[in-house]
Amino acid sequence: MIPILVSILVYIINVPFGYWRGGVKRFSLKWFLAIHVPVGISILLRYLCNINSDWKYIVLFVAMFIIGQYTGKYIYRLKYKTRIV
């Protein structure tokens, strides 16, 4: 139960970072930070909740990370009516 709650929290944390990533130039420092800061946060959450590094949990967290990033980017693109890829 705890890994599912943490994975949902990882998704929620990544949505604003994906939104931020949608508005900055690709491969800039801000773009790099928008991707890598939530990685550290999600690793810290896993550590604080004592979730082991079993492959199924890693896959779950990576999937929620990617989905959260793209959801935030999609929201940004919808708000500013830019091209959605």
C-alpha positions as CSV (number, residue, x, y, z in Angstrom):
1,M,0.0,0.0,0.0
2,I,2.8,2.4,0.9
3,P,4.6,2.1,-2.5
4,I,1.4,3.0,-4.4
5,L,0.8,6.1,-2.2
6,V,4.5,7.1,-2.7
7,S,4.1,6.6,-6.5
8,I,1.0,8.8,-6.6
9,L,3.0,11.4,-4.6
10,V,5.8,11.2,-7.2
11,Y,3.3,11.8,-9.9
12,I,1.8,14.8,-8.1
13,I,5.3,16.3,-7.5
14,N,6.2,15.9,-11.1
15,V,3.2,17.6,-12.6
16,P,4.4,21.2,-11.7
17,F,8.0,20.4,-12.7
18,G,6.6,19.1,-16.1
19,Y,4.6,22.3,-16.4
20,W,7.7,24.4,-15.7
21,R,9.7,22.2,-18.2
22,G,7.1,23.0,-20.9
23,G,7.9,26.7,-20.8
24,V,11.7,26.7,-20.9
25,K,14.2,26.2,-23.7
26,R,15.1,22.6,-24.2
27,F,18.6,21.5,-22.9
28,S,18.9,24.7,-20.8
29,L,19.8,24.8,-17.1
30,K,16.1,25.3,-16.1
31,W,15.1,22.4,-18.3
32,F,17.8,20.2,-16.7
33,L,16.6,21.3,-13.2
34,A,13.0,20.7,-14.0
35,I,13.8,17.1,-14.8
36,H,16.4,16.3,-12.2
37,V,15.2,18.0,-9.1
38,P,12.2,15.7,-8.8
39,V,14.4,12.7,-9.2
40,G,16.2,13.6,-5.9
41,I,12.8,14.2,-4.3
42,S,11.4,10.8,-5.3
43,I,14.6,9.0,-4.2
44,L,14.3,10.8,-0.8
45,L,10.7,9.7,-0.5
46,R,11.6,6.1,-1.3
47,Y,14.3,6.3,1.3
48,L,12.1,7.9,4.0
49,C,9.4,5.3,3.5
50,N,11.8,2.4,3.5
51,I,10.8,1.1,0.1
52,N,13.3,-1.4,-1.2
53,S,14.9,-1.2,-4.6
54,D,12.9,-4.1,-6.1
55,W,12.6,-3.8,-9.9
56,K,8.8,-3.7,-9.9
57,Y,8.8,-0.6,-7.6
58,I,11.5,1.1,-9.7
59,V,9.4,0.5,-12.8
60,L,6.3,1.9,-11.0
61,F,8.2,5.1,-9.8
62,V,9.8,5.7,-13.2
63,A,6.5,5.3,-15.0
64,M,4.8,7.8,-12.6
65,F,7.7,10.2,-13.0
66,I,7.4,10.2,-16.8
67,I,3.6,10.4,-16.7
68,G,3.7,13.3,-14.3
69,Q,6.3,15.2,-16.4
70,Y,4.3,14.8,-19.6
71,T,1.0,15.7,-17.8
72,G,2.5,19.0,-16.7
73,K,3.9,19.7,-20.1
74,Y,0.5,18.9,-21.7
75,I,-1.2,21.3,-19.3
76,Y,1.3,24.0,-20.2
77,R,0.7,23.4,-23.9
78,L,-3.0,23.5,-23.5
79,K,-2.9,26.7,-21.5
80,Y,-0.7,28.6,-24.0
81,K,-2.1,26.9,-27.1
82,T,1.3,25.9,-28.4
83,R,1.9,22.8,-30.5
84,I,1.3,19.5,-28.7
85,V,3.6,16.7,-29.8
